[in-house]
Amino acid sequence: MEQQTPRVLGILGGLGPMATVYFYEMLTQHTKAACDQDHIDVIINSRATTPDRTSFILGKSSENPFDIMAADAARLVTFGADVIAIPCNTAHYFYDRLSTTISIPILNMVEETVLAAKAGGCTKLGILATSGTVNTRTYQRMCEKHELEFAVPDAQQQDAVMRIIYDDIKQGRRADMQAFGRAVESLTRQGCDRAVLGCTELSLIKRDEHLDPFFLDSMEVLARQAILTFGKTPIGFDEI
């Protein structure tokens, strides 16, 4: 039997809210469409009150976000979603467990990004992400799976990345680009020829500061894959 093209995308969002807004904007902007009806049908669940993923993963909070995420994923299925996207890299810590709770596929943002890096000729990928993502080796394990070398910032620069995410972007401020530049330099010193923006808040830096192709935006990768999954034509993305 021929597999049907999915019709409705469920977005498990609010992780954080601005990243969810930007992901939906990206989907709309980058889908080739001559009219409204050419776009993907989308259901957005943006539960901003979901407990912080990084705080739980690092043991700084006992509030486990998983049960809320699982309930919201089930709700998206009930509302008619055929595929789910999660525009949050840190939340992919729960990807395998979450996938077992529902009957529809979840796009794997982390794996798609690593595959895109490798397909684009990257030989060593720098990882810019929350400490939750870095400490659980979410990207590192995926790089190992696909035989791609990687590096992470040193401890001081990782702390700086966290301040950029939590003290700047999540509070609606522009990123401290001097601090960001020092974190990136810690990766280039380790021989990285590309760096992943492995936190959807960091994707906003690419949008606002017009970063160059050294940076691979995980949000763009997820949006492009979602568009292709729904049988649409992606347009206007940077070359991966």
PAZAKOL-617240 format. One record per residue (C-alpha): residue number from 1; x, y, z. Coordinates in steps of 0.05 Angstrom, whole numbers, plus 5000, padded with zeros to 4 digits. Layout:
# residues N
<r pos="NUM" xx="X" yy="Y" zz="Z"/>
...
END
This chain:
# residues 240
<r pos="1" xx="5000" yy="5000" zz="5000"/>
<r pos="2" xx="5026" yy="5069" zz="4981"/>
<r pos="3" xx="5043" yy="5111" zz="5041"/>
<r pos="4" xx="5000" yy="5173" zz="5046"/>
<r pos="5" xx="5031" yy="5242" zz="5054"/>
<r pos="6" xx="5016" yy="5268" zz="5124"/>
<r pos="7" xx="4967" yy="5326" zz="5126"/>
<r pos="8" xx="4973" yy="5358" zz="5195"/>
<r pos="9" xx="5036" yy="5378" zz="5233"/>
<r pos="10" xx="5032" yy="5382" zz="5308"/>
<r pos="11" xx="5082" yy="5430" zz="5341"/>
<r pos="12" xx="5099" yy="5412" zz="5413"/>
<r pos="13" xx="5120" yy="5482" zz="5432"/>
<r pos="14" xx="5128" yy="5534" zz="5486"/>
<r pos="15" xx="5198" yy="5509" zz="5499"/>
<r pos="16" xx="5208" yy="5570" zz="5496"/>
<r pos="17" xx="5151" yy="5611" zz="5467"/>
<r pos="18" xx="5192" yy="5656" zz="5421"/>
<r pos="19" xx="5226" yy="5596" zz="5390"/>
<r pos="20" xx="5157" yy="5567" zz="5375"/>
<r pos="21" xx="5135" yy="5632" zz="5343"/>
<r pos="22" xx="5198" yy="5634" zz="5301"/>
<r pos="23" xx="5190" yy="5561" zz="5279"/>
<r pos="24" xx="5119" yy="5572" zz="5254"/>
<r pos="25" xx="5142" yy="5636" zz="5219"/>
<r pos="26" xx="5199" yy="5597" zz="5187"/>
<r pos="27" xx="5152" yy="5542" zz="5163"/>
<r pos="28" xx="5106" yy="5593" zz="5131"/>
<r pos="29" xx="5160" yy="5636" zz="5100"/>
<r pos="30" xx="5199" yy="5578" zz="5070"/>
<r pos="31" xx="5142" yy="5537" zz="5040"/>
<r pos="32" xx="5132" yy="5548" zz="4966"/>
<r pos="33" xx="5060" yy="5570" zz="4961"/>
<r pos="34" xx="5016" yy="5609" zz="4913"/>
<r pos="35" xx="4957" yy="5613" zz="4962"/>
<r pos="36" xx="4938" yy="5599" zz="5034"/>
<r pos="37" xx="4917" yy="5528" zz="5016"/>
<r pos="38" xx="4987" yy="5510" zz="4993"/>
<r pos="39" xx="5014" yy="5514" zz="5064"/>
<r pos="40" xx="5019" yy="5459" zz="5116"/>
<r pos="41" xx="4961" yy="5451" zz="5164"/>
<r pos="42" xx="4989" yy="5462" zz="5234"/>
<r pos="43" xx="4965" yy="5452" zz="5305"/>
<r pos="44" xx="5008" yy="5489" zz="5356"/>
<r pos="45" xx="5012" yy="5470" zz="5429"/>
<r pos="46" xx="5052" yy="5524" zz="5464"/>
<r pos="47" xx="5054" yy="5506" zz="5538"/>
<r pos="48" xx="5101" yy="5559" zz="5565"/>
<r pos="49" xx="5091" yy="5533" zz="5636"/>
<r pos="50" xx="5126" yy="5467" zz="5619"/>
<r pos="51" xx="5181" yy="5460" zz="5672"/>
<r pos="52" xx="5250" yy="5480" zz="5649"/>
<r pos="53" xx="5284" yy="5423" zz="5614"/>
<r pos="54" xx="5356" yy="5441" zz="5631"/>
<r pos="55" xx="5342" yy="5452" zz="5705"/>
<r pos="56" xx="5311" yy="5383" zz="5710"/>
<r pos="57" xx="5365" yy="5348" zz="5670"/>
<r pos="58" xx="5420" yy="5380" zz="5711"/>
<r pos="59" xx="5386" yy="5362" zz="5776"/>
<r pos="60" xx="5372" yy="5434" zz="5796"/>
<r pos="61" xx="5296" yy="5422" zz="5796"/>
<r pos="62" xx="5252" yy="5364" zz="5815"/>
<r pos="63" xx="5198" yy="5386" zz="5766"/>
<r pos="64" xx="5200" yy="5334" zz="5711"/>
<r pos="65" xx="5174" yy="5363" zz="5644"/>
<r pos="66" xx="5164" yy="5295" zz="5613"/>
<r pos="67" xx="5093" yy="5281" zz="5637"/>
<r pos="68" xx="5068" yy="5348" zz="5612"/>
<r pos="69" xx="5104" yy="5339" zz="5545"/>
<r pos="70" xx="5074" yy="5269" zz="5538"/>
<r pos="71" xx="5004" yy="5293" zz="5554"/>
<r pos="72" xx="5010" yy="5350" zz="5504"/>
<r pos="73" xx="5037" yy="5303" zz="5450"/>
<r pos="74" xx="4977" yy="5258" zz="5461"/>
<r pos="75" xx="4932" yy="5319" zz="5456"/>
<r pos="76" xx="4963" yy="5337" zz="5389"/>
<r pos="77" xx="4947" yy="5267" zz="5364"/>
<r pos="78" xx="4876" yy="5273" zz="5389"/>
<r pos="79" xx="4869" yy="5339" zz="5352"/>
<r pos="80" xx="4890" yy="5305" zz="5287"/>
<r pos="81" xx="4966" yy="5313" zz="5281"/>
<r pos="82" xx="5000" yy="5262" zz="5235"/>
<r pos="83" xx="5072" yy="5282" zz="5252"/>
<r pos="84" xx="5101" yy="5322" zz="5310"/>
<r pos="85" xx="5158" yy="5371" zz="5311"/>
<r pos="86" xx="5190" yy="5396" zz="5375"/>
<r pos="87" xx="5227" yy="5462" zz="5365"/>
<r pos="88" xx="5271" yy="5452" zz="5426"/>
<r pos="89" xx="5338" yy="5415" zz="5425"/>
<r pos="90" xx="5342" yy="5404" zz="5500"/>
<r pos="91" xx="5273" yy="5370" zz="5499"/>
<r pos="92" xx="5302" yy="5317" zz="5453"/>
<r pos="93" xx="5334" yy="5287" zz="5515"/>
<r pos="94" xx="5264" yy="5257" zz="5523"/>
<r pos="95" xx="5257" yy="5238" zz="5449"/>
<r pos="96" xx="5262" yy="5163" zz="5454"/>
<r pos="97" xx="5216" yy="5157" zz="5513"/>
<r pos="98" xx="5166" yy="5206" zz="5484"/>
<r pos="99" xx="5164" yy="5169" zz="5418"/>
<r pos="100" xx="5139" yy="5106" zz="5454"/>
<r pos="101" xx="5079" yy="5142" zz="5483"/>
<r pos="102" xx="5045" yy="5161" zz="5418"/>
<r pos="103" xx="5026" yy="5127" zz="5353"/>
<r pos="104" xx="5053" yy="5180" zz="5304"/>
<r pos="105" xx="5125" yy="5198" zz="5285"/>
<r pos="106" xx="5165" yy="5254" zz="5317"/>
<r pos="107" xx="5216" yy="5289" zz="5274"/>
<r pos="108" xx="5285" yy="5283" zz="5306"/>
<r pos="109" xx="5315" yy="5353" zz="5304"/>
<r pos="110" xx="5382" yy="5331" zz="5331"/>
<r pos="111" xx="5392" yy="5273" zz="5282"/>
<r pos="112" xx="5369" yy="5313" zz="5222"/>
<r pos="113" xx="5418" yy="5369" zz="5241"/>
<r pos="114" xx="5477" yy="5321" zz="5248"/>
<r pos="115" xx="5459" yy="5289" zz="5181"/>
<r pos="116" xx="5455" yy="5358" zz="5148"/>
<r pos="117" xx="5523" yy="5377" zz="5176"/>
<r pos="118" xx="5555" yy="5314" zz="5149"/>
<r pos="119" xx="5520" yy="5320" zz="5081"/>
<r pos="120" xx="5546" yy="5391" zz="5077"/>
<r pos="121" xx="5618" yy="5369" zz="5083"/>
<r pos="122" xx="5629" yy="5384" zz="5157"/>
<r pos="123" xx="5687" yy="5344" zz="5187"/>
<r pos="124" xx="5684" yy="5369" zz="5259"/>
<r pos="125" xx="5621" yy="5400" zz="5288"/>
<r pos="126" xx="5622" yy="5450" zz="5345"/>
<r pos="127" xx="5563" yy="5445" zz="5392"/>
<r pos="128" xx="5530" yy="5508" zz="5419"/>
<r pos="129" xx="5473" yy="5488" zz="5464"/>
<r pos="130" xx="5446" yy="5489" zz="5534"/>
<r pos="131" xx="5486" yy="5454" zz="5588"/>
<r pos="132" xx="5429" yy="5404" zz="5592"/>
<r pos="133" xx="5440" yy="5385" zz="5520"/>
<r pos="134" xx="5516" yy="5385" zz="5527"/>
<r pos="135" xx="5520" yy="5347" zz="5592"/>
<r pos="136" xx="5472" yy="5292" zz="5569"/>
<r pos="137" xx="5514" yy="5287" zz="5505"/>
<r pos="138" xx="5451" yy="5291" zz="5461"/>
<r pos="139" xx="5489" yy="5319" zz="5401"/>
<r pos="140" xx="5554" yy="5282" zz="5417"/>
<r pos="141" xx="5520" yy="5214" zz="5416"/>
<r pos="142" xx="5486" yy="5230" zz="5350"/>
<r pos="143" xx="5553" yy="5252" zz="5321"/>
<r pos="144" xx="5583" yy="5186" zz="5344"/>
<r pos="145" xx="5525" yy="5148" zz="5312"/>
<r pos="146" xx="5539" yy="5181" zz="5245"/>
<r pos="147" xx="5615" yy="5182" zz="5251"/>
<r pos="148" xx="5624" yy="5257" zz="5255"/>
<r pos="149" xx="5677" yy="5289" zz="5299"/>
<r pos="150" xx="5653" yy="5342" zz="5349"/>
<r pos="151" xx="5675" yy="5390" zz="5403"/>
<r pos="152" xx="5641" yy="5431" zz="5458"/>
<r pos="153" xx="5662" yy="5497" zz="5489"/>
<r pos="154" xx="5706" yy="5496" zz="5551"/>
<r pos="155" xx="5671" yy="5504" zz="5618"/>
<r pos="156" xx="5679" yy="5579" zz="5621"/>
<r pos="157" xx="5651" yy="5590" zz="5552"/>
<r pos="158" xx="5594" yy="5540" zz="5563"/>
<r pos="159" xx="5573" yy="5583" zz="5623"/>
<r pos="160" xx="5574" yy="5643" zz="5576"/>
<r pos="161" xx="5529" yy="5607" zz="5526"/>
<r pos="162" xx="5480" yy="5593" zz="5582"/>
<r pos="163" xx="5479" yy="5666" zz="5602"/>
<r pos="164" xx="5466" yy="5686" zz="5530"/>
<r pos="165" xx="5407" yy="5637" zz="5527"/>
<r pos="166" xx="5376" yy="5651" zz="5595"/>
<r pos="167" xx="5397" yy="5722" zz="5613"/>
<r pos="168" xx="5394" yy="5752" zz="5543"/>
<r pos="169" xx="5349" yy="5717" zz="5494"/>
<r pos="170" xx="5297" yy="5687" zz="5540"/>
<r pos="171" xx="5289" yy="5756" zz="5572"/>
<r pos="172" xx="5278" yy="5789" zz="5505"/>
<r pos="173" xx="5347" yy="5822" zz="5500"/>
<r pos="174" xx="5396" yy="5820" zz="5443"/>
<r pos="175" xx="5452" yy="5770" zz="5453"/>
<r pos="176" xx="5520" yy="5791" zz="5480"/>
<r pos="177" xx="5557" yy="5781" zz="5415"/>
<r pos="178" xx="5626" yy="5790" zz="5446"/>
<r pos="179" xx="5612" yy="5733" zz="5494"/>
<r pos="180" xx="5582" yy="5693" zz="5437"/>
<r pos="181" xx="5645" yy="5705" zz="5395"/>
<r pos="182" xx="5690" yy="5680" zz="5451"/>
<r pos="183" xx="5649" yy="5616" zz="5456"/>
<r pos="184" xx="5654" yy="5605" zz="5381"/>
<r pos="185" xx="5729" yy="5618" zz="5384"/>
<r pos="186" xx="5736" yy="5562" zz="5435"/>
<r pos="187" xx="5707" yy="5515" zz="5382"/>
<r pos="188" xx="5749" yy="5540" zz="5323"/>
<r pos="189" xx="5811" yy="5531" zz="5366"/>
<r pos="190" xx="5791" yy="5457" zz="5371"/>
<r pos="191" xx="5789" yy="5451" zz="5295"/>
<r pos="192" xx="5714" yy="5457" zz="5283"/>
<r pos="193" xx="5696" yy="5476" zz="5212"/>
<r pos="194" xx="5622" yy="5488" zz="5230"/>
<r pos="195" xx="5582" yy="5500" zz="5292"/>
<r pos="196" xx="5510" yy="5480" zz="5305"/>
<r pos="197" xx="5462" yy="5528" zz="5337"/>
<r pos="198" xx="5437" yy="5471" zz="5380"/>
<r pos="199" xx="5387" yy="5512" zz="5421"/>
<r pos="200" xx="5327" yy="5544" zz="5388"/>
<r pos="201" xx="5341" yy="5609" zz="5427"/>
<r pos="202" xx="5408" yy="5611" zz="5392"/>
<r pos="203" xx="5371" yy="5607" zz="5325"/>
<r pos="204" xx="5345" yy="5677" zz="5341"/>
<r pos="205" xx="5418" yy="5701" zz="5340"/>
<r pos="206" xx="5425" yy="5679" zz="5268"/>
<r pos="207" xx="5361" yy="5716" zz="5251"/>
<r pos="208" xx="5379" yy="5780" zz="5288"/>
<r pos="209" xx="5454" yy="5783" zz="5276"/>
<r pos="210" xx="5457" yy="5752" zz="5205"/>
<r pos="211" xx="5508" yy="5699" zz="5222"/>
<r pos="212" xx="5550" yy="5670" zz="5166"/>
<r pos="213" xx="5547" yy="5598" zz="5138"/>
<r pos="214" xx="5596" yy="5573" zz="5192"/>
<r pos="215" xx="5534" yy="5566" zz="5235"/>
<r pos="216" xx="5484" yy="5510" zz="5221"/>
<r pos="217" xx="5416" yy="5528" zz="5250"/>
<r pos="218" xx="5380" yy="5468" zz="5279"/>
<r pos="219" xx="5314" yy="5505" zz="5273"/>
<r pos="220" xx="5323" yy="5514" zz="5198"/>
<r pos="221" xx="5340" yy="5441" zz="5191"/>
<r pos="222" xx="5277" yy="5421" zz="5228"/>
<r pos="223" xx="5233" yy="5468" zz="5188"/>
<r pos="224" xx="5262" yy="5445" zz="5122"/>
<r pos="225" xx="5252" yy="5372" zz="5141"/>
<r pos="226" xx="5180" yy="5385" zz="5162"/>
<r pos="227" xx="5165" yy="5419" zz="5096"/>
<r pos="228" xx="5194" yy="5360" zz="5057"/>
<r pos="229" xx="5157" yy="5310" zz="5101"/>
<r pos="230" xx="5091" yy="5342" zz="5081"/>
<r pos="231" xx="5107" yy="5338" zz="5008"/>
<r pos="232" xx="5119" yy="5413" zz="5000"/>
<r pos="233" xx="5177" yy="5449" zz="4968"/>
<r pos="234" xx="5224" yy="5487" zz="5015"/>
<r pos="235" xx="5249" yy="5555" zz="4989"/>
<r pos="236" xx="5296" yy="5609" zz="5013"/>
<r pos="237" xx="5339" yy="5569" zz="5061"/>
<r pos="238" xx="5413" yy="5580" zz="5064"/>
<r pos="239" xx="5454" yy="5525" zz="5032"/>
<r pos="240" xx="5468" yy="5472" zz="5085"/>
END
